[in-house]
Amino acid sequence: MASEIEIVGDGGTPREAGEVSSSGGRADDAHKRDDVYTAAAYGDVDKLRMLVEDRGCSVLEPDSGGYFALQWCALNNRTAAAQYLLEHGADVNATDFTGQTALHWTAVRGSIQVAELLLQSGARIECADSHGYRTSHVAAQYGHTALLYHIVTKWGAEVDPPDHDGRSPLHWASYKGFADSIRLLLFMDACLDRPDKEGCTPLHWAAIRGNLEACTVLVQAGTLDDLMAKESTGCTPATLASDKGHRHVALFLSNARRIFTNRWDDKGRLGKFAKLGLAPVLWAIIIGLLLIFINSVITSRTLLTITAGDGFWACLVILLASGGLFLLYRCTSKDPGYITHMRGQPVPRETDQQEHLLKRDLSNPALWAGYWAQLCPTCKIVRPLRSKHCSSCNRCVDQFDHHCPWVSNCVGKNNKWDFFIFLCMECTAMIIALAVTFHRLWLDPSAPSGFGNFLRHIALYHSGALVFLIGDVFLLFGAGTLTGMQALQIARNITTNEMANSLRYGYLKGADGRFRNPYDSGCRKNCVDFLLNGYNEDIEVPWEPIQQHGGVIQMGERSVAAGAVGASLGGLPGQTPSNVPNGLRNHVHSSTCSHHHQGHSHSSSTPLGLGSLGLPNHDRDHTA
């Protein structure tokens, strides 16, 4: 489904750079036209001054397509031109034939600077067009999270307004798959379970589109009721995803529903017992192997009296295993680094915690850099860059490594040292115990010669030692593999979560787009800092930027400066006021844009302008 503004020529096909404009000349010649609309679109203040002051051109009249000069400034983030038009009488709340104002147009490309100017000049933030779309709807439709955040937190725009079809900005962001906008809206308490006129919740629309990341964010912030909700035809989100052919999304939603269904009540006895996880099992395994080692290897009556050397190593095994159990207890019971507020910020009072977070996070460096994924809609915080929300603990964990079911806790900044030393001590103890056991069995004077006879002798007369050897080898293989992986990651100052999601995290990419760990200070420093401090500080190591295009950013590339997102007219060649009537056809319905089993015919008279971004009609045909 085409959902962006599509710049088309007179023939109805998208215009490429350098093609002939509708007037017969090249697109670059459009800049030479003497009208306020072209001058406003290009931000040519000098030409605007000549046209308005010398020739007496009006800034209040629309062009032939019904659009105002101020709207063209808003679309292309021309702040100076918009300021000039407002100073010379432009109506900040003038509406075109779709009921849209210039403020609506700022949301198409995320023109924060012009939006701020319009709002300061009296623009109505809650003005709705003929489809009921407000500025927040359009910002959600195009995924401009920064503008959405700006108008909500600074200007008090409503987070959850419905359009004429009952769809909120969260519905739109979910359908379009803009996970960052979804996080922001949920962070600001947008209603997750609100149905539209067709009974579809945001999760239904995310499932229809087949966007796994959007579904993941919605499921993590929702409940079992959201997964079980049915729209007007009785379909759940998983059913709709399956009918649309999104098998991976349908599988994810089905698994999530099963997990929610099988989850015990945390307040009940069974729920509290289930939260223990596999930690009691690991305790039982370690203590059981230790008791077998003592009884069947050290003090066994069927073996020779233990020597001083074997006794020393056996005592070391007991000490290491006991120390490992102590660290296992610390790792299980210790706070792994749960985040309750941002670093360097005082803990807010319980009464004004939410308001304090919203105001404080306006100046958060992670948001300045565009890391909207750091918004946690569940914990209502902007978490640090290397942290993650754990779905098992339902908390955000600083320097999240992984959730370990064997310790029934997350492994994060505060307990990773305990976890790693626990692994090292237990692996060392198992290796020494393995050597002592082999040595004790090898020195058995009653053992026959021959490998097969030797194994049968051990199975008959030293079955306890054989059980210990088998358990020790299996446990050592798993623990040793995990210890080696942890050691390599500590040497590189990277977490298991970052290794698994390196393609998703933008901060793990260098200037050339390849993988680069900005926290890697070298193997020696990484290891020393971790062993001495218990964790590594999140200090980025600077790198030399790679020059592209001779060091000059080419026109049309996306750039973010001072928190404002802007796009020049040069980024969309061929866009001139003369082709506006054909150019703003944002969405034409087709058989591929809805979740019908069969394509249904739609009206060909799609409204022009930004208001034609309608979601597909939701009347399912259950016949094949």
C-alpha positions in Angstrom: 0.0 0.0 0.0 1.5 3.3 -1.0 1.3 5.6 2.0 3.8 8.4 1.4 3.2 11.5 -0.6 3.8 10.4 -4.2 5.2 13.1 -6.4 3.8 12.4 -9.9 3.9 14.2 -13.2 1.1 15.0 -15.5 1.0 11.4 -16.8 0.4 10.0 -13.4 3.8 8.4 -13.0 6.5 9.2 -10.4 8.8 11.9 -11.6 12.6 11.2 -11.6 15.4 13.7 -11.1 15.9 15.8 -14.1 12.7 14.9 -15.9 10.7 17.6 -17.8 8.2 19.5 -15.6 4.6 20.0 -16.4 5.4 23.4 -18.1 7.7 21.7 -20.7 11.0 22.7 -19.1 13.2 20.8 -16.7 12.4 20.5 -13.0 15.1 22.9 -12.1 13.4 25.6 -14.2 10.5 25.5 -11.7 12.5 27.6 -9.4 12.4 30.4 -11.9 8.6 30.7 -11.8 7.4 34.1 -10.5 4.7 33.1 -8.1 4.6 33.0 -4.3 3.9 29.3 -4.1 7.1 28.3 -5.9 9.1 30.8 -4.0 7.6 29.5 -0.7 8.3 25.9 -1.7 11.9 26.7 -2.4 12.3 29.0 0.6 13.4 31.9 -1.7 12.7 34.9 0.7 14.2 37.4 -1.7 11.7 36.4 -4.5 8.9 36.4 -1.9 9.8 39.9 -0.9 9.8 41.0 -4.5 6.5 39.4 -5.3 4.7 40.5 -2.2 6.1 44.0 -1.7 6.8 45.1 -5.3 4.2 43.3 -7.3 1.5 43.2 -4.6 0.9 39.4 -4.8 -1.4 38.1 -2.1 -0.3 35.5 0.5 -3.9 34.7 1.4 -5.0 33.2 -1.8 -4.5 29.5 -2.7 -3.0 28.3 -5.9 -4.8 26.5 -8.7 -4.8 23.3 -6.7 -6.3 24.9 -3.6 -3.1 24.9 -1.5 -1.6 27.9 0.3 1.9 29.2 0.1 2.3 28.6 3.8 1.5 25.0 3.3 4.4 24.7 0.8 6.8 26.3 3.4 5.6 23.8 6.0 6.0 20.8 3.7 9.6 21.7 2.9 10.6 23.1 6.3 11.3 26.6 5.0 11.4 28.4 8.3 12.5 31.8 7.0 9.9 31.9 4.2 7.2 30.8 6.6 8.2 33.6 9.0 8.0 36.1 6.2 4.6 35.0 5.1 3.2 35.1 8.6 4.6 38.6 9.1 2.8 39.7 5.9 -0.6 38.4 6.8 -0.7 34.7 6.0 -3.4 32.9 7.8 -1.8 30.3 10.0 -5.0 28.3 10.2 -6.1 28.5 6.6 -7.5 25.2 5.4 -7.4 23.7 1.9 -10.3 21.8 0.3 -9.5 18.7 2.5 -9.6 20.8 5.7 -5.9 20.6 6.3 -3.7 23.4 7.6 0.0 24.1 7.2 0.5 22.4 10.5 -0.8 19.1 9.0 1.8 19.5 6.2 4.7 19.9 8.7 4.0 16.3 9.8 4.6 14.8 6.4 8.3 15.4 6.6 8.7 16.1 10.3 9.3 19.8 9.9 9.8 20.6 13.5 11.2 24.1 13.0 8.2 25.3 10.9 5.8 23.5 13.2 7.2 25.4 16.2 6.9 28.7 14.3 3.3 27.9 13.4 2.3 27.0 16.9 3.9 30.1 18.3 1.9 32.1 15.8 -1.4 30.6 16.9 -1.9 27.4 14.9 -4.6 25.2 16.3 -3.0 22.0 17.4 -6.2 20.0 17.5 -7.5 21.1 14.1 -8.9 18.1 12.2 -9.4 17.7 8.5 -12.3 16.2 6.6 -11.2 12.7 7.6 -10.7 13.6 11.2 -6.9 13.5 11.0 -5.1 15.8 13.3 -1.4 16.7 13.2 -0.7 13.7 15.5 -2.4 11.4 13.1 -0.3 12.6 10.1 2.9 12.4 12.1 2.1 8.8 13.1 1.2 7.9 9.5 4.6 9.0 8.3 6.6 7.8 11.3 8.0 11.2 12.4 8.5 10.4 16.1 10.4 13.5 16.9 7.6 15.8 15.7 5.0 13.7 17.5 7.0 13.9 20.7 7.5 17.7 20.3 3.8 18.6 19.8 2.6 16.3 22.6 5.1 17.3 25.3 5.5 21.0 24.6 2.2 21.9 23.1 -0.1 19.5 24.8 -1.4 17.7 21.7 -3.8 14.9 22.5 -2.1 11.5 22.4 -5.1 9.4 21.6 -7.6 11.3 19.4 -9.8 9.2 17.2 -10.4 10.1 13.5 -13.8 9.6 11.8 -13.2 5.9 11.7 -12.3 5.7 15.4 -8.6 5.2 14.7 -6.0 6.8 16.9 -2.4 7.7 16.0 -1.4 4.3 17.6 -3.6 2.5 15.1 -1.8 4.3 12.3 1.7 3.7 13.7 0.9 0.1 14.2 -0.4 -0.4 10.7 2.5 1.4 9.1 5.0 -0.6 11.3 6.7 2.5 12.9 8.0 0.8 16.1 9.5 4.0 17.4 6.3 5.9 17.2 4.5 3.0 18.8 6.9 3.1 21.7 6.4 6.8 22.2 2.7 6.7 22.1 2.6 3.8 24.6 5.1 5.6 26.7 2.6 8.5 26.8 -0.2 6.2 27.8 -2.0 5.8 24.5 -4.8 3.3 24.7 -3.6 -0.1 23.6 -7.0 -1.9 23.5 -9.2 0.7 21.9 -11.1 -0.7 18.9 -12.0 1.3 15.9 -15.4 1.2 14.2 -14.5 -2.2 12.7 -13.5 -3.6 16.1 -9.8 -3.6 15.2 -7.2 -2.7 17.9 -3.7 -1.5 17.1 -2.5 -5.1 17.4 -5.0 -6.2 14.7 -3.6 -3.7 12.3 0.0 -4.6 13.0 -0.8 -8.2 12.4 -2.6 -7.4 9.1 0.5 -5.6 7.9 2.8 -8.4 9.1 5.3 -6.2 11.0 7.0 -8.3 13.6 8.7 -5.5 15.5 5.5 -3.6 15.8 3.7 -6.7 17.1 6.5 -7.4 19.5 6.3 -3.9 21.1 2.5 -4.1 21.4 2.6 -7.5 22.9 5.2 -6.6 25.5 3.2 -3.7 26.6 -0.2 -5.5 26.5 -2.0 -8.4 28.1 -3.6 -11.6 27.2 -6.9 -9.8 26.5 -5.2 -7.9 23.6 -4.1 -11.2 22.0 -7.6 -12.7 22.4 -9.5 -9.6 21.2 -11.7 -10.2 18.2 -12.7 -7.7 15.6 -16.2 -7.4 14.0 -15.8 -10.7 12.0 -14.6 -12.6 15.0 -10.9 -12.8 14.1 -8.0 -12.4 16.6 -4.7 -10.8 15.5 -3.1 -14.2 15.1 -5.9 -15.3 12.7 -5.6 -12.1 10.6 -1.8 -12.5 10.3 -2.3 -16.1 9.2 -4.9 -15.2 6.7 -2.6 -12.6 5.2 0.2 -15.0 4.8 2.4 -13.6 7.6 3.3 -17.0 9.1 6.1 -15.7 11.3 3.9 -13.1 12.9 1.1 -15.6 13.4 3.5 -18.0 15.0 4.8 -15.2 17.3 1.3 -14.1 18.4 0.3 -17.8 19.0 3.4 -18.4 21.1 2.8 -15.1 23.0 -0.8 -16.2 23.7 0.3 -19.5 25.0 2.9 -17.9 27.3 0.3 -15.5 28.7 -2.1 -18.3 29.2 0.4 -20.6 31.0 1.8 -17.8 33.1 1.0 -18.3 36.8 -0.4 -15.5 38.9 2.6 -13.8 40.5 0.7 -13.2 43.7 -0.2 -16.9 44.3 1.9 -19.6 45.7 2.3 -21.4 42.4 3.3 -18.1 40.8 6.0 -17.4 43.4 7.3 -20.9 43.0 7.4 -20.6 39.2 9.4 -17.4 39.6 12.2 -19.5 41.1 12.8 -20.9 37.6 15.6 -23.5 37.2 17.8 -22.1 40.0 16.8 -24.8 42.5 17.5 -27.5 39.9 21.0 -26.1 39.3 21.6 -26.0 43.1 20.5 -29.6 43.3 22.8 -30.7 40.5 25.9 -29.0 41.9 25.3 -30.2 45.5 24.4 -33.7 44.2 27.6 -34.0 42.1 29.6 -32.6 45.0 28.2 -35.2 47.4 28.8 -38.0 44.9 32.4 -36.8 44.4 33.0 -36.9 48.2 31.3 -40.2 48.8 32.4 -42.2 45.7 35.8 -40.7 44.9 37.4 -39.2 48.0 36.1 -41.5 50.8 35.3 -44.6 48.7 36.2 -47.8 50.5 36.7 -49.7 47.2 39.6 -47.4 46.2 43.0 -46.9 47.7 43.5 -44.5 50.5 43.7 -41.1 49.1 47.2 -39.6 48.7 48.2 -36.2 49.9 48.3 -34.8 46.4 44.8 -36.1 45.5 43.6 -34.9 48.9 44.8 -31.4 48.2 43.1 -31.2 44.8 39.9 -32.7 46.2 39.8 -30.1 49.0 40.3 -27.4 46.3 37.4 -28.8 44.4 35.2 -28.6 47.4 36.3 -25.0 48.1 35.7 -23.9 44.5 32.3 -25.6 44.3 31.2 -24.1 47.6 32.4 -20.6 46.5 30.6 -21.1 43.3 27.4 -21.8 45.1 27.8 -18.6 47.1 28.2 -16.6 43.9 25.2 -18.4 42.4 23.2 -17.2 45.4 24.4 -13.7 44.9 23.7 -13.8 41.1 20.2 -15.1 41.8 19.3 -12.7 44.6 21.2 -9.6 43.5 19.7 -6.7 41.6 21.1 -7.2 38.0 20.8 -3.4 37.3 17.1 -2.6 37.3 16.6 0.9 36.0 14.1 3.1 37.9 15.3 6.5 36.7 17.9 7.9 34.3 21.5 8.1 35.3 22.6 11.4 36.9 18.9 12.3 37.7 17.3 12.3 41.1 14.7 9.8 41.8 11.3 11.5 41.3 8.6 11.5 44.0 5.9 8.9 43.5 3.2 11.5 43.1 4.7 13.4 40.2 6.9 10.6 38.7 5.2 10.4 35.3 5.1 14.2 34.7 8.7 14.4 35.9 9.8 11.8 33.4 8.1 13.5 30.5 9.7 16.8 31.2 13.1 15.4 32.0 13.4 13.2 28.9 13.0 16.2 26.6 16.7 16.8 27.1 17.8 13.2 27.1 20.9 12.6 24.9 19.5 9.3 23.6 16.5 11.1 22.2 18.7 13.8 20.7 20.6 11.1 18.8 17.4 9.6 17.6 17.5 6.4 19.7 13.7 6.2 20.1 14.1 2.4 20.7 15.3 3.4 24.2 11.8 4.4 25.2 10.3 1.8 27.4 6.5 2.0 27.3 6.2 -0.5 30.2 8.6 1.0 32.7 7.9 4.6 31.5 11.5 5.5 31.2 14.1 6.4 28.6 16.6 3.7 29.4 20.4 3.9 28.8 21.7 2.9 25.4 22.9 -0.6 26.3 20.0 -1.6 28.4 16.9 -3.6 27.4 13.5 -4.5 28.8 13.4 -8.1 29.9 10.1 -9.7 29.2 10.7 -12.4 31.9 11.5 -10.0 34.7 9.3 -7.2 33.2 12.0 -4.7 34.1 14.6 -2.7 32.2 18.1 -3.9 33.0 21.3 -1.8 32.6 23.9 -3.4 30.3 21.5 -6.2 29.7 23.4 -9.4 28.7 20.7 -12.1 28.8 18.0 -13.6 31.1 19.4 -16.9 32.5 16.8 -19.4 33.6 19.4 -21.4 35.5 20.0 -18.5 37.9 16.4 -17.3 37.6 17.5 -13.8 37.1 18.8 -11.4 34.4 22.5 -11.0 33.9 23.3 -7.3 33.8 25.6 -4.6 34.9 25.4 -5.3 38.7 25.7 -9.1 38.7 27.7 -10.0 35.5 30.9 -10.2 37.5 29.3 -12.7 40.0 27.9 -14.7 37.1 31.3 -14.9 35.2 33.3 -15.8 38.3 30.7 -18.4 39.3 31.2 -20.0 35.9 35.0 -19.9 36.1 35.0 -21.4 39.6 32.6 -24.2 38.8 34.4 -25.0 35.5 37.7 -25.1 37.3 36.2 -27.3 40.0 34.8 -29.7 37.5 38.1 -30.0 35.5 40.1 -30.7 38.7 37.4 -33.2 40.0 37.5 -34.9 36.6 41.3 -35.3 36.8 41.2 -36.5 40.4 38.5 -39.1 39.6 40.4 -40.5 36.6 43.6 -40.7 38.6 41.9 -42.4 41.5 40.2 -45.0 39.2 43.5 -45.5 37.2 45.4 -46.4 40.4 42.8 -49.0 41.5 44.9 -52.2 41.8 41.9 -54.5 41.2 41.2 -53.0 37.8 41.7 -55.4 35.0 43.7 -54.7 31.8 41.9 -53.8 28.6 39.7 -50.8 28.0 36.4 -52.8 27.8 37.2 -54.8 30.9 38.2 -51.6 32.7 34.9 -49.9 31.9 32.9 -53.0 33.1 34.9 -53.0 36.3 34.1 -49.4 37.0 30.4 -49.9 36.2 30.3 -52.9 38.6 32.5 -51.7 41.5 32.6 -47.9 41.1 29.2 -47.0 39.8 29.0 -43.8 41.9 32.3 -42.6 40.4 30.9 -43.4 36.9 27.8 -41.4 37.5 29.9 -38.5 38.7 32.0 -38.7 35.6 29.0 -38.7 33.2 27.3 -35.8 35.0 30.6 -33.9 35.3 31.4 -34.1 31.6 27.9 -33.0 30.5 27.8 -30.1 32.9 31.4 -29.1 32.0 30.6 -29.1 28.3 27.6 -26.7 28.7 29.2 -24.5 31.4 32.6 -24.4 29.6 31.0 -23.3 26.3 29.1 -20.5 28.1 32.2 -19.4 30.0 34.2 -19.2 26.8 31.5 -17.1 25.1 31.3 -14.8 28.2 35.1 -14.4 28.3 35.3 -13.4 24.6 32.5 -10.9 25.1 34.1 -9.4 28.1 37.4 -9.0 26.2 35.5 -7.1 23.5 33.2 -5.2 26.0 30.0 -6.4 24.3 27.0 -8.2 25.7 25.2 -11.3 24.5 22.1 -9.2 23.6 24.3 -6.9 21.5 25.9 -9.8 19.7 22.5 -11.3 18.8 21.0 -7.9 17.7 24.0 -6.2 16.2 22.1 -5.6 12.9 19.3 -3.9 14.7 21.2 -1.5 17.0 22.4 1.6 15.2 25.1 2.4 17.8 26.9 -0.8 16.8 27.5 0.6 13.2 30.4 2.7 12.2 30.4 5.6 9.8 30.7 3.2 6.9 27.7 1.2 8.0 29.7 -1.8 9.1 29.7 -3.4 12.5 31.7 -1.5 15.0 31.7 -1.7 18.8 32.2 1.9 20.1 32.8 0.6 23.7 35.7 -1.6 22.8 38.8 -0.1 24.5 41.1 -3.1 23.8 41.2 -6.5 25.2 43.6 -5.7 28.1 41.7 -2.6 29.3 38.3 -4.3 28.9 39.3 -7.3 31.0 41.1 -5.2 33.7 38.2 -2.8 34.1 35.7 -5.7 34.3 37.7 -7.7 36.8 38.6 -4.7 39.0 35.3 -2.7 38.8 32.9 -5.5 38.2 31.6 -3.9 35.0 32.7 -1.7 32.1 31.8 1.9 31.9 29.8 2.9 28.8 32.5 5.2 27.4 32.4 5.4 23.7 35.8 5.3 21.9 35.9 8.0 19.2 36.7 7.1 15.6 37.7 9.1 12.6 34.6 9.8 10.4 34.6 8.4 6.9 34.1 11.1 4.3 31.4 10.6 1.8 30.7 12.5 -1.3 33.8 14.5 -0.7 32.7 15.5 2.8 29.6 17.3 1.5 26.1 15.9 2.3 24.3 15.6 -1.0 20.9 17.1 -1.5 18.1 14.6 -0.9 19.9 12.7 1.9 18.4 12.6 5.3 19.9 14.9 7.9 19.1 15.6 11.4 20.4 18.8 13.1 19.6 20.3 16.5 16.7 17.9 16.9 14.9 19.0 13.8 14.1 16.9 10.8 13.9 18.7 7.5 13.8 17.8 3.9 14.5 20.2 1.0 12.5 20.4 -2.2 15.5 19.2 -4.1 15.1 15.8 -2.4 11.9 15.3 -4.4 12.6 16.4 -7.9 9.7 17.6 -10.0 7.6 18.9 -7.1 6.1 22.2 -8.1 2.8 23.8 -7.3 1.6 23.2 -10.8 1.4 19.4 -10.3 -0.2 19.5 -6.8 -3.6 18.3 -8.0 -2.0 15.1 -9.2 0.8 15.0 -6.8 -0.8 14.5 -3.4 -2.5 11.2 -4.0 -1.2 9.4 -0.9 -3.1 6.2 -1.0 -5.0 4.4 -3.7 -6.8 1.4 -2.6 -6.0 -1.9 -4.3 -6.5 -5.6 -3.7 -3.1 -5.7 -1.9 -3.8 -3.1 0.7 -6.5 -4.7 2.7 -6.8 -8.1 4.4 -9.7 -9.4 2.3 -9.5 -12.9 1.0 -10.4 -11.4 -2.4 -9.8 -8.0 -3.7 -12.8 -5.7 -3.5 -13.4 -2.7 -5.7 -12.9 0.7 -4.2 -13.9 4.1 -5.2 -11.6 5.5 -7.8 -12.3 9.0 -6.6 -9.7 9.0 -3.9 -9.6 12.4 -2.1 -6.5 14.5 -2.8 -4.2 15.8 -0.2 -2.8 14.3 3.0 -6.1 13.2 4.1 -6.3 10.3 1.7 -4.1 8.0 3.8 -7.1 5.8 4.8 -6.7 2.4 6.2 -8.3 -0.3 4.1 -11.9 -1.2 4.7 -12.3 -4.1 7.0 -15.1 -6.2 5.7 -13.7 -9.7 5.3 -15.0 -12.1 2.7 -14.9 -15.6 4.1 -15.7 -17.3 0.9 -12.7 -18.6 -1.1 
